[in-house]
C-alpha cells in the first residue's frame, strides 16, 4: 500500500487495533506517514462469517467518510 501511495494514488489501509502502531510505523518507515488507516476491532483472522460481516459494518462507514472527505477536499480543484 505504501508503494501505491508514494505513486500519488490515494490509498488507505485497513488494520485491526492490535496492528495500528505497526501500521503507523511501517507507513513512516516507507515514507508515507500520512497513509490513511481504517482501524477495526481485533481479531479478524479466524472469525466466523457473521463476525467478519460485523467488521465490514464497521469498515464501510469509515471508508465512505474517507471518500467523502477526499471528494470535499478536491471539489473545485481544477475549475477555471
MMTF fields as JSON, N, C-alpha, C and O atoms, coordinates in Angstrom:
{
  "mmtfVersion": "1.0.0",
  "mmtfProducer": "UNKNOWN",
  "numBonds": 319,
  "numAtoms": 320,
  "numGroups": 80,
  "numChains": 1,
  "numModels": 1,
  "chainsPerModel": [1],
  "groupsPerChain": [80],
  "chainIdList": ["A"],
  "bondAtomList": [4, 2, 8, 6, 12, 10, 16, 14, 20, 18, 24, 22, 28, 26, 32, 30, 36, 34, 40, 38, 44, 42, 48, 46, 52, 50, 56, 54, 60, 58, 64, 62, 68, 66, 72, 70, 76, 74, 80, 78, 84, 82, 88, 86, 92, 90, 96, 94, 100, 98, 104, 102, 108, 106, 112, 110, 116, 114, 120, 118, 124, 122, 128, 126, 132, 130, 136, 134, 140, 138, 144, 142, 148, 146, 152, 150, 156, 154, 160, 158, 164, 162, 168, 166, 172, 170, 176, 174, 180, 178, 184, 182, 188, 186, 192, 190, 196, 194, 200, 198, 204, 202, 208, 206, 212, 210, 216, 214, 220, 218, 224, 222, 228, 226, 232, 230, 236, 234, 240, 238, 244, 242, 248, 246, 252, 250, 256, 254, 260, 258, 264, 262, 268, 266, 272, 270, 276, 274, 280, 278, 284, 282, 288, 286, 292, 290, 296, 294, 300, 298, 304, 302, 308, 306, 312, 310, 316, 314],
  "bondOrderList": [1, 1, 1, 1, 1, 1, 1, 1, 1, 1, 1, 1, 1, 1, 1, 1, 1, 1, 1, 1, 1, 1, 1, 1, 1, 1, 1, 1, 1, 1, 1, 1, 1, 1, 1, 1, 1, 1, 1, 1, 1, 1, 1, 1, 1, 1, 1, 1, 1, 1, 1, 1, 1, 1, 1, 1, 1, 1, 1, 1, 1, 1, 1, 1, 1, 1, 1, 1, 1, 1, 1, 1, 1, 1, 1, 1, 1, 1, 1],
  "groupList": [{"groupName": "UNK", "atomNameList": ["N", "CA", "C", "O"], "elementList": ["N", "C", "C", "O"], "formalChargeList": [0, 0, 0, 0], "bondAtomList": [1, 0, 2, 1, 3, 2], "bondOrderList": [1, 1, 2], "singleLetterCode": "X", "chemCompType": "L-PEPTIDE LINKING"}],
  "groupTypeList": [0, 0, 0, 0, 0, 0, 0, 0, 0, 0, 0, 0, 0, 0, 0, 0, 0, 0, 0, 0, 0, 0, 0, 0, 0, 0, 0, 0, 0, 0, 0, 0, 0, 0, 0, 0, 0, 0, 0, 0, 0, 0, 0, 0, 0, 0, 0, 0, 0, 0, 0, 0, 0, 0, 0, 0, 0, 0, 0, 0, 0, 0, 0, 0, 0, 0, 0, 0, 0, 0, 0, 0, 0, 0, 0, 0, 0, 0, 0, 0],
  "groupIdList": [1, 2, 3, 4, 5, 6, 7, 8, 9, 10, 11, 12, 13, 14, 15, 16, 17, 18, 19, 20, 21, 22, 23, 24, 25, 26, 27, 28, 29, 30, 31, 32, 33, 34, 35, 36, 37, 38, 39, 40, 41, 42, 43, 44, 45, 46, 47, 48, 49, 50, 51, 52, 53, 54, 55, 56, 57, 58, 59, 60, 61, 62, 63, 64, 65, 66, 67, 68, 69, 70, 71, 72, 73, 74, 75, 76, 77, 78, 79, 80],
  "secStructList": [7, 2, 2, 2, 2, 2, 6, 6, 7, 7, 7, 3, 3, 3, 3, 3, 4, 4, 4, 2, 2, 2, 2, 2, 2, 2, 2, 2, 2, 6, 6, 7, 6, 6, 7, 3, 3, 3, 3, 3, 7, 1, 7, 7, 6, 6, 7, 7, 2, 2, 2, 2, 2, 2, 2, 2, 2, 2, 2, 2, 2, 2, 2, 2, 2, 2, 2, 2, 2, 2, 2, 2, 2, 2, 6, 6, 6, 6, 7, 7],
  "xCoordList": [0.827, 0.0, 0.873, 0.531, 1.989, 2.871, 3.408, 3.482, 3.782, 4.309, 3.254, 3.563, 2.024, 0.934, 0.733, 0.587, 0.725, 0.537, 1.656, 1.417, 2.891, 4.038, 3.936, 4.544, 3.178, 2.958, 1.87, 1.553, 1.304, 0.289, -1.135, -2.074, -1.304, -2.643, -3.201, -2.574, -4.372, -5.0, -5.265, -5.854, -4.826, -4.894, -5.235, -5.044, -5.737, -5.981, -5.699, -5.802, -5.346, -5.117, -6.077, -6.337, -6.589, -7.475, -6.649, -6.018, -6.658, -5.915, -6.701, -7.583, -6.363, -7.017, -6.288, -5.15, -6.966, -6.416, -5.042, -4.153, -4.872, -3.609, -2.452, -1.318, -2.727, -1.679, -1.607, -0.877, -2.349, -2.357, -0.971, -0.519, -0.306, 1.027, 2.0, 2.797, 1.942, 2.788, 2.488, 3.41, 1.218, 0.845, 1.386, 1.89, 1.282, 1.82, 3.33, 3.853, 4.029, 5.483, 5.907, 6.832, 5.238, 5.575, 5.325, 6.138, 4.23, 3.94, 5.039, 5.497, 5.451, 6.513, 7.828, 8.486, 8.215, 9.469, 9.487, 10.519, 8.35, 8.286, 7.964, 7.7, 7.987, 7.907, 6.527, 6.385, 5.506, 4.143, 3.435, 2.444, 3.951, 3.369, 1.903, 1.188, 1.463, 0.075, -0.868, -2.035, -0.364, -1.21, -2.421, -2.276, -3.599, -4.826, -5.042, -4.908, -5.377, -5.658, -7.106, -7.612, -7.749, -9.09, -8.921, -8.53, -9.22, -8.953, -10.242, -11.283, -10.133, -11.264, -10.862, -9.675, -11.837, -11.515, -10.721, -10.87, -9.89, -9.086, -9.817, -10.443, -9.768, -9.067, -9.963, -11.155, -9.369, -10.136, -9.975, -10.946, -8.744, -8.469, -9.16, -9.225, -9.673, -10.278, -11.719, -12.324, -12.275, -13.658, -14.641, -14.362, -15.788, -16.862, -17.468, -17.279, -18.185, -18.723, -19.484, -19.289, -20.335, -21.134, -20.258, -20.569, -19.174, -18.254, -17.488, -17.211, -17.146, -16.478, -17.433, -17.02, -18.704, -19.702, -19.834, -20.043, -19.714, -19.743, -18.579, -18.739, -17.412, -16.244, -16.482, -16.117, -17.098, -17.397, -18.356, -18.236, -19.301, -20.243, -19.529, -20.019, -18.391, -17.572, -16.752, -16.621, -16.198, -15.3, -16.027, -15.546, -17.158, -17.827, -18.116, -17.792, -18.698, -18.93, -17.621, -17.563, -16.577, -15.291, -14.691, -14.127, -14.81, -14.311, -15.102, -14.521, -16.402, -17.235, -16.904, -16.881, -16.648, -16.266, -14.944, -14.779, -14.001, -12.711, -12.915, -12.33, -13.74, -14.019, -14.735, -14.408, -15.711, -16.419, -15.467, -15.573, -14.537, -13.555, -12.673, -12.383, -12.253, -11.443, -12.22, -11.695, -13.47, -14.313, -14.498, -14.411, -14.753, -14.942, -13.667, -13.717, -12.526, -11.257, -10.86, -10.121, -11.339, -10.966, -12.009, -11.759, -13.165, -14.176, -13.69, -13.199, -13.84, -13.392, -11.977, -11.585, -11.187, -9.822, -9.882, -10.648, -9.091, -9.034, -10.117, -10.187, -10.957, -12.013, -11.4, -10.461, -11.928, -11.393, -11.924, -11.582],
  "yCoordList": [-1.186, 0.0, 1.251, 2.25, 1.197, 2.358, 2.712, 3.887, 1.692, 1.944, 2.605, 3.51, 2.156, 2.751, 4.201, 5.078, 4.456, 5.823, 6.744, 7.909, 6.219, 7.027, 7.423, 8.408, 6.668, 6.994, 8.043, 8.448, 8.474, 9.517, 9.009, 9.796, 7.704, 7.133, 7.223, 6.756, 7.818, 7.925, 6.519, 5.695, 6.251, 4.903, 4.931, 5.931, 3.815, 3.611, 2.153, 1.3, 1.871, 0.504, 0.188, 1.029, -1.02, -1.472, -2.367, -3.322, -2.052, -2.872, -2.969, -2.156, -3.978, -4.115, -3.257, -2.836, -3.009, -2.161, -2.648, -1.842, -3.944, -4.515, -4.127, -3.993, -3.946, -3.655, -2.181, -1.833, -1.325, 0.093, 0.726, 1.461, 0.452, 1.017, 0.526, 1.308, -0.75, -1.298, -0.62, -0.267, -0.439, 0.22, 1.649, 2.093, 2.362, 3.728, 3.727, 4.54, 2.816, 2.748, 2.364, 2.955, 1.386, 0.963, 2.087, 2.309, 2.779, 3.899, 4.96, 5.499, 5.249, 6.243, 5.765, 6.519, 4.522, 3.967, 3.965, 4.236, 3.661, 3.597, 4.94, 5.004, 6.008, 7.352, 7.904, 8.877, 7.311, 7.823, 7.907, 7.215, 8.757, 8.829, 9.265, 9.048, 9.876, 10.327, 9.262, 9.548, 8.035, 6.958, 6.798, 6.632, 6.85, 6.767, 5.338, 4.386, 5.194, 3.886, 3.82, 4.734, 2.736, 2.451, 1.314, 0.203, 1.609, 0.669, -0.037, 0.588, -1.348, -2.178, -2.982, -3.093, -3.541, -4.365, -5.616, -6.158, -6.043, -7.253, -8.396, -8.159, -9.589, -10.066, -10.046, -9.751, -10.363, -10.562, -12.017, -12.682, -12.486, -13.862, -14.864, -14.683, -15.918, -16.995, -16.76, -17.598, -15.623, -15.332, -16.062, -16.313, -16.397, -16.968, -15.839, -14.653, -16.251, -15.312, -14.143, -12.997, -14.409, -13.345, -12.296, -11.106, -12.733, -11.786, -10.963, -9.785, -11.572, -10.827, -9.765, -8.64, -10.123, -9.156, -7.994, -6.854, -8.271, -7.197, -6.238, -5.022, -6.787, -5.939, -5.09, -3.916, -5.704, -4.97, -3.817, -2.746, -4.032, -2.971, -1.805, -0.676, -2.075, -1.011, -0.313, 0.912, -1.093, -0.548, 0.336, 1.42, -0.104, 0.605, 2.069, 2.928, 2.406, 3.827, 4.625, 5.784, 4.004, 4.701, 4.931, 5.992, 3.947, 4.082, 5.147, 5.96, 5.143, 6.153, 7.557, 8.505, 7.701, 9.001, 9.461, 10.643, 8.54, 8.859, 9.337, 10.337, 8.624, 9.002, 10.35, 11.194, 10.554, 11.836, 12.985, 14.053, 12.767, 13.79, 14.117, 15.283, 13.088, 13.311, 14.104, 15.035, 13.728, 14.402, 15.873, 16.755, 16.126, 17.502, 18.329, 19.495, 17.709, 18.418, 18.68, 19.627, 17.854, 18.011, 18.754, 19.073, 19.031, 19.745, 21.168, 21.857, 21.567, 22.917, 22.959, 23.948, 21.915, 21.893, 21.689, 20.868, 22.425, 22.309, 23.1, 23.093, 23.778, 24.575, 25.849, 26.402, 26.297, 27.503, 28.755, 29.862],
  "zCoordList": [0.0, 0.0, 0.0, -0.633, 0.704, 0.773, -0.61, -0.968, -1.393, -2.735, -3.616, -4.39, -3.497, -4.274, -3.859, -4.711, -2.559, -2.038, -2.493, -2.81, -2.525, -2.946, -4.418, -4.839, -5.194, -6.609, -6.786, -7.905, -5.662, -5.726, -5.771, -5.891, -5.676, -5.687, -4.272, -3.32, -4.137, -2.827, -2.319, -3.019, -1.095, -0.552, 0.928, 1.62, 1.378, 2.8, 3.094, 2.212, 4.327, 4.749, 5.897, 6.759, 5.89, 6.961, 7.877, 7.423, 9.154, 10.119, 11.415, 11.692, 12.198, 13.496, 14.521, 14.311, 15.628, 16.694, 17.138, 17.415, 17.205, 17.647, 16.738, 17.2, 15.453, 14.483, 14.074, 13.146, 14.75, 14.388, 14.556, 13.678, 15.658, 15.88, 14.813, 14.295, 14.483, 13.431, 12.094, 11.358, 11.779, 10.526, 10.481, 9.449, 11.593, 11.653, 11.44, 10.677, 12.113, 11.978, 10.566, 10.011, 9.99, 8.63, 7.626, 6.729, 7.769, 6.867, 6.979, 5.971, 8.204, 8.409, 7.795, 7.077, 8.07, 7.565, 6.036, 5.422, 5.429, 3.971, 3.317, 2.116, 4.109, 3.549, 3.289, 2.547, 3.878, 3.709, 5.064, 5.298, 5.947, 7.291, 7.292, 8.27, 6.199, 6.116, 5.538, 5.269, 5.347, 4.837, 5.758, 6.969, 5.174, 5.967, 6.453, 5.684, 7.739, 8.309, 8.773, 9.425, 8.427, 8.91, 9.914, 9.556, 11.16, 12.241, 12.664, 12.864, 12.79, 13.21, 14.444, 14.75, 15.151, 16.317, 15.926, 14.831, 16.844, 16.675, 17.372, 18.406, 16.871, 15.686, 14.454, 14.536, 13.327, 12.099, 11.645, 11.284, 11.672, 11.27, 12.173, 13.389, 11.567, 12.334, 12.738, 13.406, 12.338, 12.72, 11.818, 10.646, 12.378, 11.567, 10.715, 10.986, 9.702, 8.717, 9.351, 8.945, 10.324, 10.94, 11.613, 11.576, 12.222, 12.878, 11.85, 12.08, 10.72, 9.645, 9.1, 8.816, 8.956, 8.491, 9.478, 9.064, 10.766, 11.766, 11.542, 11.652, 11.227, 10.964, 9.71, 9.663, 8.701, 7.466, 7.748, 7.152, 8.649, 9.002, 9.69, 9.67, 10.289, 10.89, 9.814, 9.823, 8.887, 7.86, 6.86, 6.532, 6.378, 5.279, 5.615, 4.795, 6.752, 7.042, 7.157, 6.747, 7.713, 7.821, 6.439, 6.174, 5.564, 4.205, 3.448, 2.729, 3.606, 2.937, 3.446, 2.661, 4.741, 5.295, 4.702, 4.398, 4.534, 3.916, 2.478, 2.063, 1.729, 0.341, 0.288, -0.546, 1.177, 1.222, 1.515, 0.914, 2.438, 2.782, 1.579, 1.313, 0.858, -0.344, -1.377, -1.988, -1.565, -2.541, -2.164, -3.017, -0.882, -0.425, -0.588, -0.981, -0.282, -0.4, -1.833, -2.105, -2.766, -4.162, -4.987, -6.149, -4.411, -5.179, -5.438, -4.544, -6.655, -7.019, -7.531, -8.15, -7.294, -7.814, -9.323, -9.828, -9.999, -11.446, -12.154, -13.383, -11.398, -12.028, -12.583, -12.01, -13.677, -14.329, -13.674, -14.09]
}
